[in-house]
Amino acid sequence: MSNRMRLSYLVVALVTLTVASLTAILFLRFTMVKYVQENQIKDSMPFQVFFEDYYQTKGSWNGVNQVDIQKLIDESIDEKNSHYGLTLVGIDGKILLSENEAQYGDIVRRSSLVLGAPVIVSGEKVAYLYSSSRPESVLPTMDAELIKGSLVATGWAMVIGLIIAVVMSMIMTRILLRPVKTTIEAVKKISKGELNLRVSLEPYREMAELGEAVNDMAYELERNQRVQKYMLMDIAHDLRTPLSVQKATLEAFEDKVYPFDEEGLALLKMQNNQLVHLVEDLRLLTLSAAGIFTLKKKEVELQAYIQEIVNYFESIYAKKDLHLIFNKRDENYLINIDTHLMQRVFENLFQNAFQYSPEGGEVRVRVLRMINRLDVIITDQGPGIPENKLDTIFNRYYRVKPSSQGSVEGLGLGLTISRSIVEAHGGKLFARNSPKHGAEFVLELPYPV
């Protein structure tokens, strides 16, 4: 990477120097051409009226080569400028009049033609005047020397510029790569488990975002590791409790402390169901993390499907004197869902409402028909959810605070699994606070028109 950066600096420097040098040469040439042309116009000014009148009178340059050029020069300019020459060149570049008669008919190069002072008649350019008997020598000699000198100067400038560019590229590369190397070393250490490591942002300046991103990554990894640690502790506790109870119950059966009857079997079955439920939650959580839910959909009437689950929970809610009210509509909503997985969603939501609703309260369920979906809304009369936790409660491994700590802080694995199941159906699951009191969970399922 460092070699590529140095090479990039050198390429940029070389291109910049080349462009700058060519621009300087072109600018100097343009300046010189303009300067020579202005001098030609100034020097030929005394002859302009004569040649304009001649062209207007004759209508062409026929016979202009018969003009006594030396007499014209002597009459038109001061004696101190008598060393100046005079050449008239047609618009096509052919020499029409010159002190050197041998030049008649020669063609002046276009590069030299534009240096002459134009002779304009009725707004039309008809010829060029030169204050020299050799128009080709007005610029070329000086131009060649200038270009040669410019090339030499450019060569030295490029050499010096490249030396400076090499030095600067090494310095800049070292400065720019210092935080990158620091970040690489930090990432390597973080990958080895040093999650409490943070990158110093002091040397970063413009690259501070890179350091902040690495620090955020390390913080999230450390937090997730800590949360997973607590989660494993909770899972171990949840597994150990029913297993310990099962073990104690079995030992009591063996020691004849409890009679091995239907009531004892029901107790073992309940404890076993708790274990199965927890293991199934962990399995679904793993599937949701991998995004490989396998849905086995079938067509059901949604309200009848929900009613069956409500009927099951009515007896559970009765233990807390809670009323589970399902406001059914006089419509049939046939929908394709995985009934087993969706049942887990409703069980989690009803269980959550049961846990956080006060005794004697109500939990209402209603179905709303929208344009392209069905909304199932479950409203409780609990304490509600803090606004900054409405989405956090669906996070994986988000832990619920003990009830002794007061306000709700999370709702466990159930909500994480429930949202994943709903999203696998192409829907949404989110929470909001009820305008009256308590929390509302909204389950959106696609329902074509």
C-alpha positions as CSV (number, residue, x, y, z in Angstrom):
1,M,0.0,0.0,0.0
2,S,2.8,2.4,0.9
3,N,4.6,1.8,-2.5
4,R,1.3,2.4,-4.4
5,M,0.8,5.7,-2.5
6,R,4.4,6.8,-3.3
7,L,4.0,5.8,-6.9
8,S,0.7,7.7,-7.1
9,Y,2.3,10.9,-5.6
10,L,5.1,10.6,-8.2
11,V,2.7,10.1,-11.1
12,V,0.7,13.1,-10.0
13,A,3.8,15.2,-9.6
14,L,5.1,14.2,-13.0
15,V,1.8,15.0,-14.8
16,T,1.5,18.3,-12.9
17,L,5.0,19.4,-13.8
18,T,4.6,18.4,-17.5
19,V,1.3,20.2,-17.8
20,A,2.7,23.3,-16.0
21,S,5.8,23.3,-18.3
22,L,3.8,23.0,-21.5
23,T,1.4,25.7,-20.3
24,A,4.3,28.0,-19.5
25,I,5.8,27.5,-23.0
26,L,2.5,28.1,-24.7
27,F,1.9,31.2,-22.6
28,L,5.4,32.6,-23.4
29,R,4.9,32.0,-27.1
30,F,1.5,33.6,-27.1
31,T,2.9,36.6,-25.2
32,M,5.8,36.9,-27.6
33,V,3.6,36.7,-30.7
34,K,1.3,39.3,-29.3
35,Y,4.3,41.6,-28.5
36,V,5.8,41.2,-32.0
37,Q,2.4,41.8,-33.7
38,E,1.8,45.0,-31.7
39,N,5.3,46.2,-32.7
40,Q,4.6,45.4,-36.4
41,I,1.4,47.4,-36.3
42,K,3.1,50.3,-34.6
43,D,6.1,50.3,-37.1
44,S,3.9,49.9,-40.2
45,M,1.5,52.6,-39.1
46,P,3.1,55.3,-41.4
47,F,2.5,53.1,-44.5
48,Q,-1.1,52.1,-43.8
49,V,-2.8,55.1,-45.4
50,F,-0.7,54.8,-48.6
51,F,-1.6,51.1,-49.2
52,E,-5.2,51.5,-48.2
53,D,-5.6,54.3,-50.7
54,Y,-3.7,52.3,-53.3
55,Y,-6.1,49.3,-52.9
56,Q,-9.2,51.4,-52.9
57,T,-8.0,53.2,-56.1
58,K,-6.9,50.1,-58.0
59,G,-9.4,47.6,-56.6
60,S,-6.5,45.1,-56.3
61,W,-2.7,44.9,-55.8
62,N,-1.9,44.9,-59.5
63,G,1.2,46.9,-60.2
64,V,2.1,47.4,-56.6
65,N,5.5,45.9,-57.3
66,Q,6.3,49.0,-59.3
67,V,6.1,51.2,-56.2
68,D,9.4,52.8,-55.3
69,I,9.7,51.3,-51.9
70,Q,12.8,53.2,-50.8
71,K,11.2,56.6,-51.8
72,L,8.1,55.6,-49.9
73,I,10.1,54.7,-46.8
74,D,12.1,58.0,-47.0
75,E,8.9,60.1,-47.3
76,S,6.9,58.2,-44.6
77,I,9.3,57.8,-41.7
78,D,11.9,59.8,-39.8
79,E,15.5,59.6,-40.8
80,K,16.4,57.9,-37.5
81,N,14.2,55.0,-38.4
82,S,15.5,54.7,-42.0
83,H,17.0,51.4,-41.2
84,Y,13.5,49.8,-41.1
85,G,12.5,47.7,-44.0
86,L,9.1,47.2,-45.6
87,T,7.3,44.1,-47.0
88,L,3.8,43.8,-48.3
89,V,2.3,40.3,-48.2
90,G,-1.1,39.3,-49.8
91,I,-3.8,37.7,-47.8
92,D,-2.8,34.4,-49.4
93,G,0.8,34.7,-48.0
94,K,2.4,35.7,-51.3
95,I,5.0,38.5,-51.1
96,L,3.8,41.4,-53.3
97,L,6.3,44.2,-52.5
98,S,9.7,44.0,-50.9
99,E,13.1,45.7,-50.8
100,N,14.5,42.4,-52.0
101,E,12.9,41.9,-55.4
102,A,14.1,38.3,-55.5
103,Q,11.5,37.6,-52.8
104,Y,8.5,38.5,-55.1
105,G,6.1,35.6,-55.3
106,D,7.6,33.7,-52.2
107,I,5.1,32.4,-49.8
108,V,5.2,33.4,-46.1
109,R,4.4,30.7,-43.6
110,R,1.1,31.0,-41.8
111,S,2.8,31.2,-38.4
112,S,4.7,34.3,-39.6
113,L,1.7,35.7,-41.5
114,V,-0.4,36.4,-38.4
115,L,2.5,38.6,-37.0
116,G,2.0,41.3,-39.7
117,A,0.0,44.4,-39.4
118,P,-3.3,43.9,-41.3
119,V,-4.2,46.3,-44.1
120,I,-8.0,46.7,-43.8
121,V,-10.2,48.2,-46.5
122,S,-13.9,48.6,-46.0
123,G,-13.7,46.3,-43.0
124,E,-12.0,43.5,-45.0
125,K,-8.4,42.3,-44.5
126,V,-6.6,42.6,-47.8
127,A,-2.9,42.3,-46.9
128,Y,-0.2,42.4,-44.2
129,L,2.6,44.8,-43.7
130,Y,6.0,44.0,-42.1
131,S,8.7,46.4,-40.9
132,S,11.3,44.0,-42.3
133,S,12.5,42.8,-45.6
134,R,12.3,39.2,-44.3
135,P,8.9,38.4,-42.7
136,E,10.0,34.9,-41.9
137,S,12.7,36.2,-39.5
138,V,10.4,38.3,-37.4
139,L,9.6,35.5,-35.0
140,P,11.3,32.1,-35.8
141,T,14.8,32.8,-34.5
142,M,13.6,34.4,-31.3
143,D,10.9,31.6,-31.0
144,A,13.4,28.8,-31.4
145,E,15.8,30.3,-28.8
146,L,12.9,30.8,-26.4
147,I,11.6,27.3,-26.9
148,K,15.1,25.8,-26.4
149,G,15.7,27.9,-23.3
150,S,12.2,27.0,-22.0
151,L,12.8,23.3,-22.6
152,V,16.1,23.4,-20.7
153,A,14.5,25.3,-17.8
154,T,11.6,22.9,-17.9
155,G,13.9,19.9,-17.7
156,W,15.7,21.2,-14.7
157,A,12.4,22.2,-13.1
158,M,11.0,18.7,-13.6
159,V,14.1,17.1,-12.2
160,I,14.0,19.3,-9.1
161,G,10.3,18.9,-8.8
162,L,10.6,15.1,-9.0
163,I,13.2,15.1,-6.3
164,I,11.0,17.2,-4.1
165,A,8.0,15.0,-5.0
166,V,9.9,11.8,-4.0
167,V,10.8,13.3,-0.6
168,M,7.3,14.7,0.0
169,S,5.7,11.4,-1.1
170,M,7.7,9.5,1.5
171,I,6.8,12.0,4.2
172,M,3.1,12.2,3.3
173,T,2.9,8.4,2.9
174,R,4.4,7.9,6.3
175,I,2.1,10.5,7.9
176,L,-1.1,9.1,6.2
177,L,-0.3,5.5,6.9
178,R,0.6,6.0,10.5
179,P,-3.0,5.9,11.7
180,V,-3.8,3.1,9.3
181,K,-0.9,1.0,10.7
182,T,-2.1,1.8,14.2
183,T,-5.6,0.7,13.2
184,I,-4.3,-2.6,11.7
185,E,-2.4,-3.4,14.9
186,A,-5.5,-2.6,17.0
187,V,-7.7,-4.8,14.8
188,K,-5.3,-7.7,15.1
189,K,-5.3,-7.4,18.9
190,I,-9.1,-7.1,18.9
191,S,-9.4,-10.2,16.8
192,K,-7.3,-12.0,19.4
193,G,-9.8,-11.1,22.1
194,E,-8.6,-7.7,23.5
195,L,-12.0,-6.2,23.1
196,N,-11.3,-3.5,25.7
197,L,-8.7,-2.0,23.4
198,R,-9.5,1.4,21.8
199,V,-7.7,3.3,19.1
200,S,-6.3,6.7,20.0
201,L,-7.9,9.4,17.8
202,E,-5.1,11.9,18.5
203,P,-3.0,11.2,15.3
204,Y,-6.0,10.8,13.1
205,R,-7.3,14.3,12.4
206,E,-9.0,13.9,8.9
207,M,-9.0,10.1,9.4
208,A,-10.7,10.3,12.7
209,E,-13.8,8.5,11.3
210,L,-11.7,5.4,10.7
211,G,-10.6,5.3,14.3
212,E,-14.1,5.9,15.6
213,A,-15.4,3.1,13.4
214,V,-12.9,0.7,14.8
215,N,-13.6,1.9,18.4
216,D,-17.4,1.4,17.7
217,M,-16.7,-2.1,16.4
218,A,-14.6,-3.0,19.5
219,Y,-17.3,-1.5,21.8
220,E,-20.1,-3.5,20.0
221,L,-18.0,-6.7,20.1
222,E,-17.3,-6.2,23.8
223,R,-20.9,-5.4,24.6
224,N,-22.2,-8.4,22.6
225,Q,-19.7,-10.6,24.3
226,R,-20.8,-9.3,27.7
227,V,-24.5,-9.7,26.8
228,Q,-23.9,-13.2,25.5
229,K,-22.1,-14.1,28.7
230,Y,-25.1,-12.9,30.7
231,M,-27.4,-14.7,28.3
232,L,-25.6,-18.0,28.7
233,M,-25.8,-17.5,32.4
234,D,-29.6,-17.0,32.1
235,I,-30.0,-20.0,29.8
236,A,-28.0,-22.1,32.2
237,H,-30.2,-20.9,35.0
238,D,-33.4,-21.5,33.0
239,L,-32.2,-25.0,32.1
240,R,-30.9,-25.9,35.6
241,T,-34.1,-24.9,37.4
242,P,-36.6,-27.3,35.6
243,L,-33.9,-30.0,35.5
244,S,-33.3,-29.7,39.2
245,V,-37.0,-29.8,39.9
246,Q,-37.4,-32.8,37.6
247,K,-34.5,-34.5,39.4
248,A,-36.0,-33.7,42.8
249,T,-39.4,-35.0,41.7
250,L,-38.0,-38.2,40.4
251,E,-36.0,-38.8,43.6
252,A,-39.2,-38.1,45.6
253,F,-41.0,-40.8,43.5
254,E,-38.1,-43.2,44.1
255,D,-38.2,-42.6,47.8
256,K,-42.0,-42.9,47.9
257,V,-42.3,-39.3,49.2
258,Y,-44.7,-38.5,46.3
259,P,-47.1,-41.0,44.9
260,F,-46.4,-41.7,41.3
261,D,-49.8,-40.7,40.0
262,E,-51.4,-38.5,37.3
263,E,-50.7,-35.4,39.3
264,G,-47.0,-36.2,39.5
265,L,-46.8,-37.1,35.8
266,A,-48.5,-33.7,35.1
267,L,-45.8,-31.9,37.1
268,L,-43.0,-33.7,35.2
269,K,-44.7,-33.0,31.9
270,M,-45.0,-29.3,32.7
271,Q,-41.3,-29.1,33.7
272,N,-40.4,-31.0,30.5
273,N,-42.5,-28.6,28.4
274,Q,-40.5,-25.7,29.9
275,L,-37.3,-27.3,28.8
276,V,-38.6,-28.0,25.3
277,H,-39.9,-24.5,25.0
278,L,-36.5,-23.0,25.9
279,V,-34.6,-25.3,23.6
280,E,-37.0,-24.4,20.8
281,D,-36.5,-20.7,21.4
282,L,-32.7,-21.2,21.1
283,R,-33.2,-23.2,17.9
284,L,-35.4,-20.5,16.4
285,L,-33.0,-17.8,17.5
286,T,-30.1,-19.6,15.7
287,L,-32.2,-20.0,12.6
288,S,-33.2,-16.3,12.6
289,A,-29.6,-15.3,13.0
290,A,-28.6,-17.4,10.0
291,G,-31.7,-16.2,8.1
292,I,-32.7,-19.7,7.1
293,F,-36.3,-20.0,8.4
294,T,-38.1,-22.7,6.5
295,L,-41.8,-21.8,6.2
296,K,-44.5,-24.4,5.8
297,K,-47.4,-22.2,4.8
298,K,-51.0,-23.1,4.5
299,E,-54.2,-21.2,4.0
300,V,-56.2,-20.3,7.2
301,E,-58.8,-17.9,8.2
302,L,-56.9,-15.4,10.3
303,Q,-59.6,-14.5,12.8
304,A,-60.5,-18.1,13.5
305,Y,-56.8,-18.9,13.9
306,I,-56.4,-16.1,16.4
307,Q,-59.5,-17.1,18.3
308,E,-58.1,-20.6,19.0
309,I,-55.0,-19.1,20.6
310,V,-57.2,-16.6,22.5
311,N,-59.3,-19.4,23.9
312,Y,-56.2,-21.2,25.1
313,F,-54.9,-18.1,26.9
314,E,-58.2,-17.2,28.5
315,S,-57.7,-19.7,31.3
316,I,-54.1,-18.5,31.9
317,Y,-55.3,-14.8,32.0
318,A,-58.0,-15.8,34.5
319,K,-55.3,-16.6,37.1
320,K,-54.5,-12.9,37.1
321,D,-58.1,-11.7,36.7
322,L,-57.2,-10.4,33.3
323,H,-59.7,-10.1,30.4
324,L,-58.5,-11.1,27.0
325,I,-60.9,-9.5,24.5
326,F,-60.8,-10.2,20.8
327,N,-62.9,-7.8,18.7
328,K,-63.7,-9.9,15.7
329,R,-64.9,-8.3,12.4
330,D,-67.7,-9.7,10.2
331,E,-65.3,-10.6,7.5
332,N,-63.2,-13.6,6.5
333,Y,-59.5,-13.1,5.9
334,L,-57.9,-16.1,4.2
335,I,-54.1,-15.8,4.5
336,N,-51.1,-18.1,3.9
337,I,-48.9,-18.5,7.0
338,D,-46.8,-21.0,8.8
339,T,-49.3,-21.8,11.5
340,H,-46.7,-23.4,13.9
341,L,-44.2,-20.5,13.7
342,M,-47.0,-17.8,13.8
343,Q,-48.4,-19.4,16.9
344,R,-45.1,-18.8,18.6
345,V,-45.4,-15.2,17.7
346,F,-48.9,-14.8,19.2
347,E,-47.9,-16.9,22.3
348,N,-44.9,-14.6,22.9
349,L,-47.1,-11.4,22.5
350,F,-49.9,-12.7,24.7
351,Q,-47.4,-13.9,27.3
352,N,-45.7,-10.5,27.3
353,A,-49.1,-8.7,27.7
354,F,-50.0,-11.1,30.6
355,Q,-46.6,-10.4,32.3
356,Y,-46.8,-6.6,32.2
357,S,-50.6,-6.0,32.7
358,P,-51.9,-5.2,36.1
359,E,-54.4,-7.6,37.8
360,G,-58.0,-6.9,36.8
361,G,-56.9,-5.2,33.5
362,E,-57.7,-5.9,29.9
363,V,-55.8,-7.0,26.9
364,R,-57.5,-6.2,23.6
365,V,-56.9,-7.9,20.2
366,R,-58.2,-6.5,16.9
367,V,-57.6,-7.0,13.2
368,L,-57.6,-4.1,10.8
369,R,-57.9,-4.4,7.0
370,M,-55.5,-2.1,5.2
371,I,-55.0,-1.6,1.5
372,N,-52.4,-4.3,1.0
373,R,-52.0,-5.9,4.4
374,L,-53.7,-7.0,7.6
375,D,-52.8,-5.4,10.9
376,V,-53.1,-7.4,14.1
377,I,-52.9,-5.0,17.1
378,I,-52.5,-6.3,20.7
379,T,-53.0,-3.6,23.4
380,D,-52.4,-4.0,27.1
381,Q,-52.8,-1.8,30.1
382,G,-49.3,-2.1,31.4
383,P,-46.8,0.6,32.2
384,G,-45.9,1.1,28.5
385,I,-42.4,1.2,27.0
386,P,-39.9,4.0,27.2
387,E,-39.7,5.8,23.8
388,N,-36.0,5.0,23.5
389,K,-36.6,1.3,24.0
390,L,-39.4,0.8,21.5
391,D,-37.0,-0.8,19.0
392,T,-34.3,-2.0,21.5
393,I,-36.7,-4.5,23.0
394,F,-36.4,-6.5,19.8
395,N,-32.6,-6.8,20.0
396,R,-31.1,-10.2,20.3
397,Y,-29.9,-11.0,23.8
398,Y,-31.6,-7.9,25.2
399,R,-32.1,-8.7,28.9
400,V,-35.2,-7.8,31.0
401,K,-34.5,-6.0,34.3
402,P,-35.8,-7.8,37.3
403,S,-39.3,-6.5,38.4
404,S,-37.8,-5.1,41.5
405,Q,-36.0,-2.5,39.4
406,G,-39.2,-1.0,38.2
407,S,-39.7,0.1,34.6
408,V,-39.6,-2.2,31.7
409,E,-36.2,-2.6,30.0
410,G,-36.7,-5.4,27.6
411,L,-38.8,-8.5,26.8
412,G,-36.3,-11.3,26.3
413,L,-35.8,-13.8,23.5
414,G,-39.5,-14.0,22.5
415,L,-39.6,-10.7,20.7
416,T,-36.4,-11.2,18.8
417,I,-37.7,-14.6,17.5
418,S,-41.2,-13.2,16.8
419,R,-39.9,-10.3,14.7
420,S,-37.7,-12.7,12.7
421,I,-40.7,-15.0,12.1
422,V,-42.9,-12.1,10.9
423,E,-40.2,-10.7,8.6
424,A,-39.8,-14.2,7.1
425,H,-43.5,-13.9,6.2
426,G,-42.8,-10.6,4.5
427,G,-44.4,-8.6,7.3
428,K,-43.4,-6.3,10.1
429,L,-43.6,-6.4,13.9
430,F,-43.1,-3.2,16.0
431,A,-44.1,-1.7,19.3
432,R,-45.6,1.6,20.2
433,N,-47.3,3.2,23.2
434,S,-51.1,3.3,23.3
435,P,-52.6,6.8,23.3
436,K,-54.7,5.8,26.4
437,H,-52.3,3.7,28.4
438,G,-50.1,0.7,28.0
439,A,-48.2,-0.7,25.1
440,E,-49.3,-1.8,21.6
441,F,-47.7,-4.5,19.5
442,V,-48.6,-4.2,15.8
443,L,-48.2,-7.3,13.6
444,E,-48.4,-6.4,9.8
445,L,-48.9,-9.3,7.4
446,P,-49.1,-8.9,3.6
447,Y,-52.6,-9.4,2.2
448,P,-53.1,-8.8,-1.5
449,V,-56.0,-6.8,-2.7
